[in-house]
Amino acid sequence: MSTRRELKSVAHALAGSFISRYNDLEGYWGLGVLCAAARSVEIDFSAARMEPPLACGPVLIDRYARLLEDQYRLRGVNPGWVKRVQLAVRFGVPIATSERPYGVRGEGVEVIVEIEDDLGRTRIARETSCCAPHDPAREARSARFPDSPPAFRFRPLGEPHLRLLRKWLLRPHVAAWWDRDWTVAKLREHYLERVDEPRATRAWIAEHGPEFVGFIQRYWVMGSGEGWWEDETDPGAVGIDLFLADGHRLGQGLGSAMIRAFLEMLFEDGSVTVVQTDPAPGNARAIAAYRKAGFREGGVVATPDGPALLLRCDRASFTATRPGPPGRLR
Ligand SMILES: CC(C)(COP(=O)(O)OP(=O)(O)OC[C@H]1O[C@@H](n2cnc3c(N)ncnc32)[C@H](O)[C@@H]1OP(=O)(O)O)[C@@H](O)C(=O)NCCC(=O)NCCS
């Protein structure tokens, strides 16, 4: 007959699975994704809450809550015995050479699971490994993710993209809303030469499956300078600007899906509180696309480039409008 002692094995199963490569977020190692976003993460399964509240939280909580249910069933554990299940991930912990897994780069990471039973006894399991922050430019997607529908990937803008970007900027559907004066040298200076500065504007080429479909840039709103956003006091506010490369693809849902995918990436950074954008008030298609992606209008504002419609999407409303747990492992 099962006893509450089985909870020790459940704790080990949860810690072992969470630290393993099977902890997979859309084809990438989940621990690397967490590592890129925070120095430590806590999940309280009893309250279904992750702290800090990262965008991947609902997926991980749902997946490992199901693992817990399976473990209870397998081991004959009465769920009524379980008062609290808590999982903590800490990056940058010292790791003995003997504990360092072969061929895994990065710093030490520990996963600690605590399960408290209804009699007040706590079982603890600890697993360690090494982990580097997730970087889509360096990592290949897991082979377990082959037949998913095309996903968006955002490739940091680099020297090889500049000519293509210049060509895109001259296309009529883009030039109608963007400055046409960008030479390759100006693009290089603006996007590449300052990219290592901590609050630099960064840009990405958006890929959808194998296709290059668009361009997106992200800037920090506060301290933009040159008369932009002088009232902003939130250091976590970021702004975005974007376009689709191909004029024939407009108005078919691609842009709003790309914006949504980009928000997922931006909110992985725990310091980002809100994302804003500022299309011209007459750019009805862009405004509709942002609204579809979850932005809400904040009114017309004066900018150095003329009037703009401010649209914002904060972390709470982004999280509230996410669909149910996507990216489930197959
Ligand atoms: C802005 C942009 C990325 C949006 O992408 P998109 O794929 O065209 O947008 P979506 O199809 O996802 O959404 C657009 C919505 O506007 C609607 N729409 C299309 N043309 C419209 C128009 N002229 N007026 C009003 N709504 C329009 C579409 O029907 C769609 O809504 P629906 O899906 O409810 O029918 C893309 O249009 C683009 O690159 N535009 C040129 C550059 C630009 O304006 N950039 C933004 C500068 S801030």
The ligand as a Gaussian input file, in Angstrom:
#p B3LYP/6-31G(d) Opt

LIG

0 1
 C        1.239000      46.811000     -40.567000
 C        1.374000      45.414000     -41.102000
 C        2.626000      44.764000     -40.538000
 C        0.146000      44.592000     -40.664000
 O        0.245000      43.320000     -41.200000
 P       -0.999000      42.671000     -42.006000
 O       -0.668000      41.268000     -42.287000
 O       -1.324000      43.547000     -43.165000
 O       -2.130000      42.797000     -40.909000
 P       -3.305000      41.756000     -40.585000
 O       -3.824000      41.186000     -41.867000
 O       -2.846000      40.815000     -39.544000
 O       -4.367000      42.714000     -39.928000
 C       -4.806000      43.823000     -40.648000
 C       -6.290000      44.052000     -40.426000
 O       -6.621000      45.298000     -41.039000
 C       -7.639000      45.104000     -41.971000
 N       -7.361000      46.011000     -43.097000
 C       -6.694000      45.769000     -44.223000
 N       -6.639000      46.890000     -44.964000
 C       -7.273000      47.833000     -44.277000
 C       -7.552000      49.188000     -44.497000
 N       -7.138000      49.793000     -45.602000
 N       -8.252000      49.851000     -43.562000
 C       -8.654000      49.237000     -42.430000
 N       -8.425000      47.965000     -42.148000
 C       -7.733000      47.263000     -43.060000
 C       -7.545000      43.679000     -42.398000
 O       -8.783000      43.229000     -42.886000
 C       -7.157000      43.019000     -41.076000
 O       -8.255000      42.869000     -40.211000
 P       -9.141000      41.513000     -40.159000
 O       -8.194000      40.388000     -40.071000
 O       -9.970000      41.716000     -38.948000
 O       -9.910000      41.477000     -41.409000
 C        1.436000      45.405000     -42.673000
 O        0.184000      45.806000     -43.187000
 C        2.512000      46.288000     -43.229000
 O        3.648000      45.891000     -43.321000
 N        2.137000      47.519000     -43.636000
 C        3.071000      48.457000     -44.253000
 C        4.041000      49.077000     -43.281000
 C        3.356000      49.633000     -42.066000
 O        2.295000      50.244000     -42.124000
 N        3.993000      49.443000     -40.930000
 C        3.479000      49.899000     -39.656000
 C        4.106000      51.174000     -39.312000
 S        3.841000      51.463000     -37.595000

